[in-house]
Amino acid sequence: MKAIVCVKQVPDTSGKVAVKADGTLDRASMATITNPDDLNALEAALKLKDATGCEVVVVTMGPPPAEGMLRELLARGADKAVLVSGREFGGSDTFATSQILAAAVNKIGVGPEDVVFCGRQAIDGDTAQVGPQIAEKLHLPQVTYVADIQKDGNTLTVKRMLEDGYMMVKVQTPCLLTCIKELNQPRYMSVNGIFTCYDKPMEVFDYNALKDDPLIEVDTIGLKGSPTNVFKSFTPPQKGAGTMLKGDDVAAQLAGILAKKHLI
């Protein structure tokens, strides 16, 4: 049995955001972190490992420096890592990314008891599309917005959060789940995990490794295979300093400021 976790290295939104002339993010010049929801997905897989002894495989698509993130996830307890990296994959939107990741998961192999975990969404795109698209392309049943998981043999009982409540869903493995932060508290790297993470296996899937998969075509991956067109990307302007109002006539002062700005 395997738990396959799809993760993404994303820009640290607390730092500088850099944009290239073509409208894509200049990721090489930005500080990066592991996408927060993906850490909840990893923790769900690690809890499944604690309960069943299954193998946990983490997979990401990104440039070669993403290896550092994968090593950190191995230090948290994952058993194996796969880096999907190639110039042909650059500039992919959610559609093309899901094509590539689905092919990578196909190559790893999904058995009858396996579970694929994804975070709900990435903080850079906020689309929540890649996980469900992977499930569709792998023909797997899926449950999104997962806040609790109970396993009984080949059946998972999942609590799916809604805006006004929740639903309980039973799903058979193999399946794909997208996880939210309410599901668990991600664990930290252990000292032993840090020492042994470089002894654990890491594979690199480039274009040649995946090109024989039916999902991988020149016109379905990379910038060329991305139907989403970004009109403009930019760094939002910094907010100005606030104004502190003092005295007994604060309401009058505020009304005067708003009137001066023609807001009232």
C-alpha positions, -999 to +999 in steps of 0.1 A: +000+000+000+012+035-008+002+070+001+012+094-027+013+130-018+014+158-044+031+189-031+041+223-045+069+247-037+053+282-037+066+318-032+067+330+004+039+355+003+054+374+032+084+383+010+090+400-024+070+389-054+088+391-087+072+389-121+089+383-155+081+403-187+059+375-200+037+377-170+049+345-152+064+345-118+102+348-115+104+320-089+142+318-090+144+353-074+118+347-047+120+330-013+099+297-013+081+275+011+061+243+010+025+251+002+007+250+036-023+228+027+002+203+012+018+199+046-017+189+059-019+164+031+015+150+040+005+147+076-026+127+066-004+103+047+020+100+076-008+092+100-019+065+076+016+052+076+016+052+114-016+032+114-009+008+085+028+009+078+023+020+042+049+037+021+046+075+017+058+089-016+060+127-021+060+141-057+063+177-069+068+194-103+093+222-103+129+233-110+159+214-097+161+235-064+128+220-054+149+190-043+156+209-011+119+210-002+115+173-009+144+165+014+126+185+041+095+163+036+116+132+037+129+145+071+093+148+083+088+111+076+081+104+039+099+073+025+106+084-011+105+115-032+099+122-069+109+154-086+092+161-119+114+186-137+121+196-173+121+227-194+092+213-214+070+216-183+078+252-177+049+277-177+022+251-172-012+262-159-035+240-138-046+220-168-011+212-180+002+207-145-024+181-138-016+164-170+021+161-160+014+151-123-011+125-134+014+110-157+040+110-129+015+093-105+008+068-132+045+060-135+048+057-097+018+033-099-015+034-081-025+001-065-059-011-053-053+001-017-035+033-025-045+069-017-034+100-034-033+131-012-033+167-023-036+200-005-069+219-011-052+247-030-019+265-035-014+299-020+001+313-053-028+304-076-057+297-052-075+277-078-081+244-060-082+228-095-051+206-098-061+179-073-095+173-088-081+174-123-055+147-114-083+125-101-103+130-133-073+121-155-065+091-134-102+080-133-101+080-095-130+088-072-123+120-053-133+138-021-124+175-017-121+197+014-114+168+037-114+175+074-113+139+088-104+105+076-112+071+090-099+039+072-116+005+074-100-019+049-105-006+014-131+019+025-124+055+038-150+074+057-143+111+051-157+143+066-161+168+038-164+204+049-190+227+034-197+264+038-226+257+061-218+223+076-203+191+065-211+158+048-198+123+056-187+104+025-176+068+021-152+061-008-133+031-020-096+030-026-078+038-048-090+074-045-078+110-043-084+133-013-077+171-011-070+182+025-077+214+044-058+228+074-085+217+098-077+181+091-046+180+113-015+197+127+016+190+105+045+175+124+080+190+124+112+174+110+128+151+135+165+151+143+168+115+131+148+124+100+172+153+092+202+129+095+186+102+073+168+122+046+197+121+022+198+083+025+162+080+013+156+075-025+148+104-048+140+100-084+138+127-111+112+123-139+121+145-169+102+148-202+118+116-216+107+096-185+071+106-190+068+112-228+053+077-234+023+084-212-009+092-232-013+124-212+020+138-223+017+156-256+036+187-268+003+206-270-010+196-236+020+205-214+041+236-207+032+271-218+020+259-252-004+234-236-018+259-211-052+273-222-052+299-193-037+332-205-026+356-178-034+392-190-012+409-164+008+400-133+021+427-109+032+433-073+004+452-055+014+487-042+024+490-006-003+504+017+003+538+031+006+545+068-026+548+088-038+580+105-044+580+143-073+602+154-073+615+190-095+637+211-131+639+220-143+648+185-130+617+167-163+612+148-162+648+135-126+644+125-133+612+106-163+627+089-142+657+078-115+634+063-141+614+044-158+645+031-125+659+020-118+627+000-154+630-014-163+596+001-193+610+018 
